Amino acid sequence: MKIVILNGSPRKDGNTAFMVKNFVDAIDQSKHEVSIVECAHKKVSGCLACEYCHTKGNGKCIQQDEMQEIIPLLENAEMLVLASPVYYLTMSAQLQAVLQRTYCMMKPPKLKKMALLLSSHSPEVYDAILAQYHAIAGFWGVEDCFSITAFEGENKSENLKQKIKNVASQI
């Protein structure tokens, strides 16, 4: 299965990176091809709502930025993992920009599964993100495989590593 991970964290060694690394390490590499997109290190603008993609563009966005590198990965993805820190009750702005730009394709065509990895410093910040994630999965008609959240002392813990390993082994 082709798995694309959209990592929305700008921190290369942060809590979200820990979650992504442990997920990738736990996946059976003989069965899956994994691509990680470091969204925070890509120049991707938000959707302009110009409708070029649905009129003259035949599903292609008018904007020419690094989203052109991400679109082919999403077009072939069978599973999408969203990974983000929570700074202010939502996924990172960098991840949001990439998600909004999928508007040109409406839904990644081969996508069948989704999952979510979130880290923060508070247990009280996940409701809005979980609602958004479930709404996207429902709109796209894909299976919600799992959502893992971690906060404070859970971040970078052995318990979190084991939790991630358990779900990744089921993929």
PyMOL CGO cylinders between C-alpha atoms (Angstrom):
from pymol import cmd
from pymol.cgo import CYLINDER

trace = [
    CYLINDER, 0.00, 0.00, 0.00, 1.20, 3.52, -0.77, 0.3, 1, 1, 1, 1, 1, 1,
    CYLINDER, 1.20, 3.52, -0.77, 1.11, 5.59, 2.40, 0.3, 1, 1, 1, 1, 1, 1,
    CYLINDER, 1.11, 5.59, 2.40, 1.60, 9.36, 2.39, 0.3, 1, 1, 1, 1, 1, 1,
    CYLINDER, 1.60, 9.36, 2.39, 2.30, 11.12, 5.68, 0.3, 1, 1, 1, 1, 1, 1,
    CYLINDER, 2.30, 11.12, 5.68, 1.69, 14.86, 5.77, 0.3, 1, 1, 1, 1, 1, 1,
    CYLINDER, 1.69, 14.86, 5.77, 3.78, 16.14, 8.67, 0.3, 1, 1, 1, 1, 1, 1,
    CYLINDER, 3.78, 16.14, 8.67, 2.69, 19.65, 9.61, 0.3, 1, 1, 1, 1, 1, 1,
    CYLINDER, 2.69, 19.65, 9.61, 5.37, 20.30, 12.22, 0.3, 1, 1, 1, 1, 1, 1,
    CYLINDER, 5.37, 20.30, 12.22, 8.21, 22.75, 11.60, 0.3, 1, 1, 1, 1, 1, 1,
    CYLINDER, 8.21, 22.75, 11.60, 10.31, 21.01, 14.29, 0.3, 1, 1, 1, 1, 1, 1,
    CYLINDER, 10.31, 21.01, 14.29, 12.52, 18.29, 12.85, 0.3, 1, 1, 1, 1, 1, 1,
    CYLINDER, 12.52, 18.29, 12.85, 13.08, 16.60, 16.22, 0.3, 1, 1, 1, 1, 1, 1,
    CYLINDER, 13.08, 16.60, 16.22, 9.83, 17.56, 17.92, 0.3, 1, 1, 1, 1, 1, 1,
    CYLINDER, 9.83, 17.56, 17.92, 7.00, 15.51, 19.34, 0.3, 1, 1, 1, 1, 1, 1,
    CYLINDER, 7.00, 15.51, 19.34, 5.20, 15.13, 16.01, 0.3, 1, 1, 1, 1, 1, 1,
    CYLINDER, 5.20, 15.13, 16.01, 8.40, 13.97, 14.30, 0.3, 1, 1, 1, 1, 1, 1,
    CYLINDER, 8.40, 13.97, 14.30, 8.76, 11.35, 17.07, 0.3, 1, 1, 1, 1, 1, 1,
    CYLINDER, 8.76, 11.35, 17.07, 5.27, 10.07, 16.31, 0.3, 1, 1, 1, 1, 1, 1,
    CYLINDER, 5.27, 10.07, 16.31, 5.89, 9.96, 12.56, 0.3, 1, 1, 1, 1, 1, 1,
    CYLINDER, 5.89, 9.96, 12.56, 9.24, 8.19, 12.95, 0.3, 1, 1, 1, 1, 1, 1,
    CYLINDER, 9.24, 8.19, 12.95, 7.79, 5.55, 15.22, 0.3, 1, 1, 1, 1, 1, 1,
    CYLINDER, 7.79, 5.55, 15.22, 4.85, 4.97, 12.90, 0.3, 1, 1, 1, 1, 1, 1,
    CYLINDER, 4.85, 4.97, 12.90, 7.16, 4.51, 9.91, 0.3, 1, 1, 1, 1, 1, 1,
    CYLINDER, 7.16, 4.51, 9.91, 9.53, 2.27, 11.90, 0.3, 1, 1, 1, 1, 1, 1,
    CYLINDER, 9.53, 2.27, 11.90, 6.64, 0.03, 12.95, 0.3, 1, 1, 1, 1, 1, 1,
    CYLINDER, 6.64, 0.03, 12.95, 5.16, -0.43, 9.47, 0.3, 1, 1, 1, 1, 1, 1,
    CYLINDER, 5.16, -0.43, 9.47, 5.96, -3.61, 7.57, 0.3, 1, 1, 1, 1, 1, 1,
    CYLINDER, 5.96, -3.61, 7.57, 8.24, -2.10, 4.89, 0.3, 1, 1, 1, 1, 1, 1,
    CYLINDER, 8.24, -2.10, 4.89, 7.83, -5.15, 2.66, 0.3, 1, 1, 1, 1, 1, 1,
    CYLINDER, 7.83, -5.15, 2.66, 4.11, -4.40, 2.29, 0.3, 1, 1, 1, 1, 1, 1,
    CYLINDER, 4.11, -4.40, 2.29, 4.07, -0.61, 2.19, 0.3, 1, 1, 1, 1, 1, 1,
    CYLINDER, 4.07, -0.61, 2.19, 5.73, 2.28, 0.37, 0.3, 1, 1, 1, 1, 1, 1,
    CYLINDER, 5.73, 2.28, 0.37, 5.88, 5.33, 2.62, 0.3, 1, 1, 1, 1, 1, 1,
    CYLINDER, 5.88, 5.33, 2.62, 6.38, 8.96, 1.58, 0.3, 1, 1, 1, 1, 1, 1,
    CYLINDER, 6.38, 8.96, 1.58, 6.71, 11.71, 4.16, 0.3, 1, 1, 1, 1, 1, 1,
    CYLINDER, 6.71, 11.71, 4.16, 5.93, 15.28, 3.18, 0.3, 1, 1, 1, 1, 1, 1,
    CYLINDER, 5.93, 15.28, 3.18, 7.36, 17.88, 5.54, 0.3, 1, 1, 1, 1, 1, 1,
    CYLINDER, 7.36, 17.88, 5.54, 4.59, 20.44, 4.95, 0.3, 1, 1, 1, 1, 1, 1,
    CYLINDER, 4.59, 20.44, 4.95, 6.16, 23.09, 7.17, 0.3, 1, 1, 1, 1, 1, 1,
    CYLINDER, 6.16, 23.09, 7.17, 9.25, 23.12, 4.97, 0.3, 1, 1, 1, 1, 1, 1,
    CYLINDER, 9.25, 23.12, 4.97, 7.33, 23.47, 1.71, 0.3, 1, 1, 1, 1, 1, 1,
    CYLINDER, 7.33, 23.47, 1.71, 6.18, 26.70, 0.12, 0.3, 1, 1, 1, 1, 1, 1,
    CYLINDER, 6.18, 26.70, 0.12, 2.46, 25.99, -0.29, 0.3, 1, 1, 1, 1, 1, 1,
    CYLINDER, 2.46, 25.99, -0.29, -0.09, 28.78, -0.39, 0.3, 1, 1, 1, 1, 1, 1,
    CYLINDER, -0.09, 28.78, -0.39, -3.69, 28.36, 0.66, 0.3, 1, 1, 1, 1, 1, 1,
    CYLINDER, -3.69, 28.36, 0.66, -6.52, 27.89, -1.83, 0.3, 1, 1, 1, 1, 1, 1,
    CYLINDER, -6.52, 27.89, -1.83, -7.50, 31.09, -3.65, 0.3, 1, 1, 1, 1, 1, 1,
    CYLINDER, -7.50, 31.09, -3.65, -11.09, 29.95, -4.30, 0.3, 1, 1, 1, 1, 1, 1,
    CYLINDER, -11.09, 29.95, -4.30, -10.63, 31.10, -7.89, 0.3, 1, 1, 1, 1, 1, 1,
    CYLINDER, -10.63, 31.10, -7.89, -12.26, 27.90, -9.27, 0.3, 1, 1, 1, 1, 1, 1,
    CYLINDER, -12.26, 27.90, -9.27, -9.64, 27.65, -12.03, 0.3, 1, 1, 1, 1, 1, 1,
    CYLINDER, -9.64, 27.65, -12.03, -9.16, 23.99, -11.11, 0.3, 1, 1, 1, 1, 1, 1,
    CYLINDER, -9.16, 23.99, -11.11, -12.85, 23.22, -11.70, 0.3, 1, 1, 1, 1, 1, 1,
    CYLINDER, -12.85, 23.22, -11.70, -13.26, 25.32, -14.84, 0.3, 1, 1, 1, 1, 1, 1,
    CYLINDER, -13.26, 25.32, -14.84, -10.28, 25.86, -17.15, 0.3, 1, 1, 1, 1, 1, 1,
    CYLINDER, -10.28, 25.86, -17.15, -7.75, 23.83, -15.18, 0.3, 1, 1, 1, 1, 1, 1,
    CYLINDER, -7.75, 23.83, -15.18, -9.27, 20.33, -15.51, 0.3, 1, 1, 1, 1, 1, 1,
    CYLINDER, -9.27, 20.33, -15.51, -8.46, 19.55, -11.87, 0.3, 1, 1, 1, 1, 1, 1,
    CYLINDER, -8.46, 19.55, -11.87, -5.13, 21.39, -11.83, 0.3, 1, 1, 1, 1, 1, 1,
    CYLINDER, -5.13, 21.39, -11.83, -4.52, 24.38, -9.57, 0.3, 1, 1, 1, 1, 1, 1,
    CYLINDER, -4.52, 24.38, -9.57, -3.47, 27.67, -11.14, 0.3, 1, 1, 1, 1, 1, 1,
    CYLINDER, -3.47, 27.67, -11.14, -0.91, 28.28, -8.39, 0.3, 1, 1, 1, 1, 1, 1,
    CYLINDER, -0.91, 28.28, -8.39, 2.64, 27.21, -9.14, 0.3, 1, 1, 1, 1, 1, 1,
    CYLINDER, 2.64, 27.21, -9.14, 4.33, 26.35, -5.86, 0.3, 1, 1, 1, 1, 1, 1,
    CYLINDER, 4.33, 26.35, -5.86, 5.63, 23.24, -4.12, 0.3, 1, 1, 1, 1, 1, 1,
    CYLINDER, 5.63, 23.24, -4.12, 2.16, 21.71, -4.04, 0.3, 1, 1, 1, 1, 1, 1,
    CYLINDER, 2.16, 21.71, -4.04, 3.05, 20.41, -7.52, 0.3, 1, 1, 1, 1, 1, 1,
    CYLINDER, 3.05, 20.41, -7.52, 5.47, 18.01, -5.75, 0.3, 1, 1, 1, 1, 1, 1,
    CYLINDER, 5.47, 18.01, -5.75, 2.78, 16.85, -3.32, 0.3, 1, 1, 1, 1, 1, 1,
    CYLINDER, 2.78, 16.85, -3.32, -0.15, 16.34, -5.71, 0.3, 1, 1, 1, 1, 1, 1,
    CYLINDER, -0.15, 16.34, -5.71, 1.35, 13.28, -7.49, 0.3, 1, 1, 1, 1, 1, 1,
    CYLINDER, 1.35, 13.28, -7.49, 1.96, 11.62, -4.11, 0.3, 1, 1, 1, 1, 1, 1,
    CYLINDER, 1.96, 11.62, -4.11, -1.65, 12.29, -3.08, 0.3, 1, 1, 1, 1, 1, 1,
    CYLINDER, -1.65, 12.29, -3.08, -2.97, 11.06, -6.44, 0.3, 1, 1, 1, 1, 1, 1,
    CYLINDER, -2.97, 11.06, -6.44, -1.34, 7.67, -5.80, 0.3, 1, 1, 1, 1, 1, 1,
    CYLINDER, -1.34, 7.67, -5.80, -1.88, 7.45, -2.04, 0.3, 1, 1, 1, 1, 1, 1,
    CYLINDER, -1.88, 7.45, -2.04, -3.97, 4.60, -0.71, 0.3, 1, 1, 1, 1, 1, 1,
    CYLINDER, -3.97, 4.60, -0.71, -3.56, 5.77, 2.88, 0.3, 1, 1, 1, 1, 1, 1,
    CYLINDER, -3.56, 5.77, 2.88, -3.06, 9.28, 4.19, 0.3, 1, 1, 1, 1, 1, 1,
    CYLINDER, -3.06, 9.28, 4.19, -1.67, 10.01, 7.65, 0.3, 1, 1, 1, 1, 1, 1,
    CYLINDER, -1.67, 10.01, 7.65, -2.07, 13.56, 8.96, 0.3, 1, 1, 1, 1, 1, 1,
    CYLINDER, -2.07, 13.56, 8.96, 0.48, 14.45, 11.63, 0.3, 1, 1, 1, 1, 1, 1,
    CYLINDER, 0.48, 14.45, 11.63, 0.47, 17.79, 13.39, 0.3, 1, 1, 1, 1, 1, 1,
    CYLINDER, 0.47, 17.79, 13.39, 1.35, 19.67, 16.52, 0.3, 1, 1, 1, 1, 1, 1,
    CYLINDER, 1.35, 19.67, 16.52, -1.50, 21.60, 18.07, 0.3, 1, 1, 1, 1, 1, 1,
    CYLINDER, -1.50, 21.60, 18.07, -0.59, 25.21, 18.66, 0.3, 1, 1, 1, 1, 1, 1,
    CYLINDER, -0.59, 25.21, 18.66, -3.98, 26.84, 18.93, 0.3, 1, 1, 1, 1, 1, 1,
    CYLINDER, -3.98, 26.84, 18.93, -6.83, 24.31, 18.78, 0.3, 1, 1, 1, 1, 1, 1,
    CYLINDER, -6.83, 24.31, 18.78, -6.17, 23.29, 15.18, 0.3, 1, 1, 1, 1, 1, 1,
    CYLINDER, -6.17, 23.29, 15.18, -3.71, 21.52, 12.90, 0.3, 1, 1, 1, 1, 1, 1,
    CYLINDER, -3.71, 21.52, 12.90, -0.71, 23.58, 11.89, 0.3, 1, 1, 1, 1, 1, 1,
    CYLINDER, -0.71, 23.58, 11.89, -1.24, 26.27, 9.26, 0.3, 1, 1, 1, 1, 1, 1,
    CYLINDER, -1.24, 26.27, 9.26, 1.25, 24.52, 6.98, 0.3, 1, 1, 1, 1, 1, 1,
    CYLINDER, 1.25, 24.52, 6.98, -0.75, 21.29, 7.04, 0.3, 1, 1, 1, 1, 1, 1,
    CYLINDER, -0.75, 21.29, 7.04, -4.02, 23.20, 6.61, 0.3, 1, 1, 1, 1, 1, 1,
    CYLINDER, -4.02, 23.20, 6.61, -2.67, 24.85, 3.44, 0.3, 1, 1, 1, 1, 1, 1,
    CYLINDER, -2.67, 24.85, 3.44, -1.85, 21.46, 1.91, 0.3, 1, 1, 1, 1, 1, 1,
    CYLINDER, -1.85, 21.46, 1.91, -5.24, 20.03, 2.87, 0.3, 1, 1, 1, 1, 1, 1,
    CYLINDER, -5.24, 20.03, 2.87, -7.09, 23.01, 1.44, 0.3, 1, 1, 1, 1, 1, 1,
    CYLINDER, -7.09, 23.01, 1.44, -5.23, 22.70, -1.82, 0.3, 1, 1, 1, 1, 1, 1,
    CYLINDER, -5.23, 22.70, -1.82, -6.60, 19.17, -2.30, 0.3, 1, 1, 1, 1, 1, 1,
    CYLINDER, -6.60, 19.17, -2.30, -9.76, 21.03, -3.33, 0.3, 1, 1, 1, 1, 1, 1,
    CYLINDER, -9.76, 21.03, -3.33, -8.52, 20.85, -6.93, 0.3, 1, 1, 1, 1, 1, 1,
    CYLINDER, -8.52, 20.85, -6.93, -8.85, 17.05, -6.87, 0.3, 1, 1, 1, 1, 1, 1,
    CYLINDER, -8.85, 17.05, -6.87, -11.77, 16.98, -4.41, 0.3, 1, 1, 1, 1, 1, 1,
    CYLINDER, -11.77, 16.98, -4.41, -10.50, 13.62, -3.12, 0.3, 1, 1, 1, 1, 1, 1,
    CYLINDER, -10.50, 13.62, -3.12, -7.25, 11.78, -3.70, 0.3, 1, 1, 1, 1, 1, 1,
    CYLINDER, -7.25, 11.78, -3.70, -8.55, 9.21, -6.22, 0.3, 1, 1, 1, 1, 1, 1,
    CYLINDER, -8.55, 9.21, -6.22, -6.99, 6.01, -4.82, 0.3, 1, 1, 1, 1, 1, 1,
    CYLINDER, -6.99, 6.01, -4.82, -7.35, 6.90, -1.15, 0.3, 1, 1, 1, 1, 1, 1,
    CYLINDER, -7.35, 6.90, -1.15, -9.04, 4.27, 1.01, 0.3, 1, 1, 1, 1, 1, 1,
    CYLINDER, -9.04, 4.27, 1.01, -7.71, 4.94, 4.54, 0.3, 1, 1, 1, 1, 1, 1,
    CYLINDER, -7.71, 4.94, 4.54, -6.75, 7.81, 6.81, 0.3, 1, 1, 1, 1, 1, 1,
    CYLINDER, -6.75, 7.81, 6.81, -5.13, 8.20, 10.21, 0.3, 1, 1, 1, 1, 1, 1,
    CYLINDER, -5.13, 8.20, 10.21, -4.22, 11.05, 12.54, 0.3, 1, 1, 1, 1, 1, 1,
    CYLINDER, -4.22, 11.05, 12.54, -1.23, 11.74, 14.82, 0.3, 1, 1, 1, 1, 1, 1,
    CYLINDER, -1.23, 11.74, 14.82, -1.41, 14.80, 17.10, 0.3, 1, 1, 1, 1, 1, 1,
    CYLINDER, -1.41, 14.80, 17.10, 0.81, 16.20, 19.82, 0.3, 1, 1, 1, 1, 1, 1,
    CYLINDER, 0.81, 16.20, 19.82, 0.32, 19.10, 22.20, 0.3, 1, 1, 1, 1, 1, 1,
    CYLINDER, 0.32, 19.10, 22.20, 0.95, 20.21, 25.76, 0.3, 1, 1, 1, 1, 1, 1,
    CYLINDER, 0.95, 20.21, 25.76, -2.69, 19.99, 26.82, 0.3, 1, 1, 1, 1, 1, 1,
    CYLINDER, -2.69, 19.99, 26.82, -5.38, 17.29, 26.72, 0.3, 1, 1, 1, 1, 1, 1,
    CYLINDER, -5.38, 17.29, 26.72, -8.09, 19.90, 26.16, 0.3, 1, 1, 1, 1, 1, 1,
    CYLINDER, -8.09, 19.90, 26.16, -7.21, 20.94, 22.59, 0.3, 1, 1, 1, 1, 1, 1,
    CYLINDER, -7.21, 20.94, 22.59, -8.23, 18.07, 20.34, 0.3, 1, 1, 1, 1, 1, 1,
    CYLINDER, -8.23, 18.07, 20.34, -12.02, 18.30, 19.86, 0.3, 1, 1, 1, 1, 1, 1,
    CYLINDER, -12.02, 18.30, 19.86, -12.01, 20.69, 16.89, 0.3, 1, 1, 1, 1, 1, 1,
    CYLINDER, -12.01, 20.69, 16.89, -9.22, 18.83, 15.11, 0.3, 1, 1, 1, 1, 1, 1,
    CYLINDER, -9.22, 18.83, 15.11, -10.85, 15.45, 15.61, 0.3, 1, 1, 1, 1, 1, 1,
    CYLINDER, -10.85, 15.45, 15.61, -14.13, 16.85, 14.26, 0.3, 1, 1, 1, 1, 1, 1,
    CYLINDER, -14.13, 16.85, 14.26, -12.37, 18.28, 11.20, 0.3, 1, 1, 1, 1, 1, 1,
    CYLINDER, -12.37, 18.28, 11.20, -10.46, 15.03, 10.60, 0.3, 1, 1, 1, 1, 1, 1,
    CYLINDER, -10.46, 15.03, 10.60, -13.62, 12.92, 10.86, 0.3, 1, 1, 1, 1, 1, 1,
    CYLINDER, -13.62, 12.92, 10.86, -15.46, 15.33, 8.55, 0.3, 1, 1, 1, 1, 1, 1,
    CYLINDER, -15.46, 15.33, 8.55, -12.70, 15.05, 5.92, 0.3, 1, 1, 1, 1, 1, 1,
    CYLINDER, -12.70, 15.05, 5.92, -12.61, 11.24, 6.16, 0.3, 1, 1, 1, 1, 1, 1,
    CYLINDER, -12.61, 11.24, 6.16, -16.40, 11.13, 5.89, 0.3, 1, 1, 1, 1, 1, 1,
    CYLINDER, -16.40, 11.13, 5.89, -16.52, 13.56, 2.96, 0.3, 1, 1, 1, 1, 1, 1,
    CYLINDER, -16.52, 13.56, 2.96, -13.89, 11.54, 1.13, 0.3, 1, 1, 1, 1, 1, 1,
    CYLINDER, -13.89, 11.54, 1.13, -15.60, 8.26, 2.04, 0.3, 1, 1, 1, 1, 1, 1,
    CYLINDER, -15.60, 8.26, 2.04, -12.46, 6.65, 3.44, 0.3, 1, 1, 1, 1, 1, 1,
    CYLINDER, -12.46, 6.65, 3.44, -11.83, 4.41, 6.44, 0.3, 1, 1, 1, 1, 1, 1,
    CYLINDER, -11.83, 4.41, 6.44, -10.69, 6.11, 9.64, 0.3, 1, 1, 1, 1, 1, 1,
    CYLINDER, -10.69, 6.11, 9.64, -7.96, 3.74, 10.83, 0.3, 1, 1, 1, 1, 1, 1,
    CYLINDER, -7.96, 3.74, 10.83, -6.94, 5.50, 14.04, 0.3, 1, 1, 1, 1, 1, 1,
    CYLINDER, -6.94, 5.50, 14.04, -6.33, 8.77, 15.85, 0.3, 1, 1, 1, 1, 1, 1,
    CYLINDER, -6.33, 8.77, 15.85, -3.53, 9.06, 18.37, 0.3, 1, 1, 1, 1, 1, 1,
    CYLINDER, -3.53, 9.06, 18.37, -3.12, 12.10, 20.57, 0.3, 1, 1, 1, 1, 1, 1,
    CYLINDER, -3.12, 12.10, 20.57, -0.33, 12.80, 23.03, 0.3, 1, 1, 1, 1, 1, 1,
    CYLINDER, -0.33, 12.80, 23.03, 0.24, 15.62, 25.48, 0.3, 1, 1, 1, 1, 1, 1,
    CYLINDER, 0.24, 15.62, 25.48, 2.77, 16.68, 28.10, 0.3, 1, 1, 1, 1, 1, 1,
    CYLINDER, 2.77, 16.68, 28.10, 4.51, 13.61, 29.58, 0.3, 1, 1, 1, 1, 1, 1,
    CYLINDER, 4.51, 13.61, 29.58, 3.05, 11.29, 26.94, 0.3, 1, 1, 1, 1, 1, 1,
    CYLINDER, 3.05, 11.29, 26.94, 5.09, 13.00, 24.22, 0.3, 1, 1, 1, 1, 1, 1,
    CYLINDER, 5.09, 13.00, 24.22, 8.17, 10.97, 23.27, 0.3, 1, 1, 1, 1, 1, 1,
    CYLINDER, 8.17, 10.97, 23.27, 7.31, 8.31, 25.86, 0.3, 1, 1, 1, 1, 1, 1,
    CYLINDER, 7.31, 8.31, 25.86, 7.73, 4.55, 25.61, 0.3, 1, 1, 1, 1, 1, 1,
    CYLINDER, 7.73, 4.55, 25.61, 3.97, 4.21, 26.16, 0.3, 1, 1, 1, 1, 1, 1,
    CYLINDER, 3.97, 4.21, 26.16, 3.28, 6.41, 23.11, 0.3, 1, 1, 1, 1, 1, 1,
    CYLINDER, 3.28, 6.41, 23.11, 5.85, 4.51, 21.07, 0.3, 1, 1, 1, 1, 1, 1,
    CYLINDER, 5.85, 4.51, 21.07, 4.10, 1.23, 21.93, 0.3, 1, 1, 1, 1, 1, 1,
    CYLINDER, 4.10, 1.23, 21.93, 0.65, 2.65, 21.15, 0.3, 1, 1, 1, 1, 1, 1,
    CYLINDER, 0.65, 2.65, 21.15, 1.88, 3.75, 17.72, 0.3, 1, 1, 1, 1, 1, 1,
    CYLINDER, 1.88, 3.75, 17.72, 3.55, 0.41, 17.12, 0.3, 1, 1, 1, 1, 1, 1,
    CYLINDER, 3.55, 0.41, 17.12, 0.31, -1.41, 17.95, 0.3, 1, 1, 1, 1, 1, 1,
    CYLINDER, 0.31, -1.41, 17.95, -1.76, 0.51, 15.39, 0.3, 1, 1, 1, 1, 1, 1,
    CYLINDER, -1.76, 0.51, 15.39, 0.96, 0.50, 12.72, 0.3, 1, 1, 1, 1, 1, 1,
    CYLINDER, 0.96, 0.50, 12.72, 1.24, -3.27, 12.92, 0.3, 1, 1, 1, 1, 1, 1,
    CYLINDER, 1.24, -3.27, 12.92, -2.45, -3.51, 11.97, 0.3, 1, 1, 1, 1, 1, 1,
    CYLINDER, -2.45, -3.51, 11.97, -1.96, -1.58, 8.71, 0.3, 1, 1, 1, 1, 1, 1,
]
cmd.load_cgo(trace, "trace")
